[in-house]
Amino acid sequence: MSDRDFGIDIVVNGKPEHLKVHIDQPMERYVKEALERSGNSGQPPEQWELRDATGRILDASKTVGQSGIKKGAKLFLNLKAGVGGGRG
Amino acid sequence: MGAAVAERQYVDPAVSRRKFDREIAEFRAEAVEYGRRGWFLADARFPHALVVLSTAKTQPISVLCGVLFDYSNYDAAPPSVRLVHPLTREPYKWSEVPTRLPRLSPPPDAVPAVAQPPGVQQPLPPELAQALAQGGAQALGQVGAQVTLQAQPLMQAHGDDDIPFLCLAGVREYHEHPAHTGDPWESHRRSGAGRLVRLVQIISKYGPETIDGFEVQLTPQIRFRFGVPPG
C-alpha cells in the first residue's frame, strides 16, 4: 500500500466502519461504501452529513486529499435533520 | 430517571434493552471524540439515557442543557427526546428552554416545488448550503441577496407552559403529533433516524454549536447621590 492509499474509519450513526481510501478519490465514494457496509440504505448519501473528528463538516464532493484526511483519520457520518421544525 | 413519565413497555423488554445497550455502547466507544464536542453521557439506565451538552466554543465552557432520551419500545417505536435541566432532569417549559434549536431554511416557495419522499429536505444550492454550514448565522449577509431564509425552531410548543418537543422525524413526539400522521415512524425506522448519536448530533448542530460567546446586557441606572444630610 502506497502512502496515497491508507485506512480510515467512518463512524456511521455511531458504528465504525474501516475503509481503505485513495487520496485522489472523492469522499462521496467512501460515504456510499460506508453506508452500504453498515446497512444504511434507507436514505440517499445526500441526506447524510460527514464530519471530521473536530466536528468540521466535510464536502463529500472533494477528494480525500483536498479534505485534509490523513491515514488513520476518524470521520463521522450522521443522518441529517431532514424535514422538521415549524410544523408542530 | 428524573421526571420522565414511564412509557408502557409493550415490546419484549429484552429486545428493546439489547438495542438500547447497543446505542449506549456505540456512544461510549467514541466518548473521547464526543467529549471534545461537548457531549457527555451522564447516565444510561434502560430505557433512559441522559446526555449533557456543553458549549465547546465559549470561554469558559458552560453546560447548556441535558437531553433525556427514553428508548422504551425501541425500535418498534422511536425514542422520546426532551431537553431537560442538566442537574434536576426536569423537562424545560417552552418559556425556559435555553435553546429552541433555530434552523435556517428557505421558505417553501424559494426553490422549485418537487415531490419528495417523507423525510427528505428540499435541497439548498450547494454554495449556499456550504456557506451556511461553515458560517452559520454570519453567512446570512453573504447569501441573503440570493435566497431569503427564515429561522424555524426545531423545538416546538403551543404555549409558554408547554413542554416543547423536538419536531424531527425519528422522535416519538414528532410521530405522535396529529400534524405528522402522514410521516409515520415506519418510514424512518430502518434509516437510523432514531439512533442516539444521530439525534445528539442534530441537537448539538442547532444548539450548542451555534453558540460562540456570551452576551452581557447591562442596564445603567442614574440616581441622585446625596451628601451628608445637615443636622
Interface residues (C-beta under 8 A of the other chain):
Chain A: V11 V12 N13 G14 K15 P16 N40 G42 Q43 E46 Q47 E49 A53 T54 G55 I57 D59 S61 K74 F76 N78 L79 K80 A81 G82 V83 G84 G85 G86 R87 G88
Chain B: E23 E26 F27 A29 E30 E33 R36 R37 L101 R103 S105 P118 G119 V120 Q121 P123 P126 Q130 A133 Q134 Q152 P153 L154 Q156 A157 H158 F165 L166 C167 L168 A169 G170 Y174 H177 A179 H180 D183 H188 R190 S191 G192 A193 R195 L196 V197 R198 Q201 I202 K205 Y206 E209
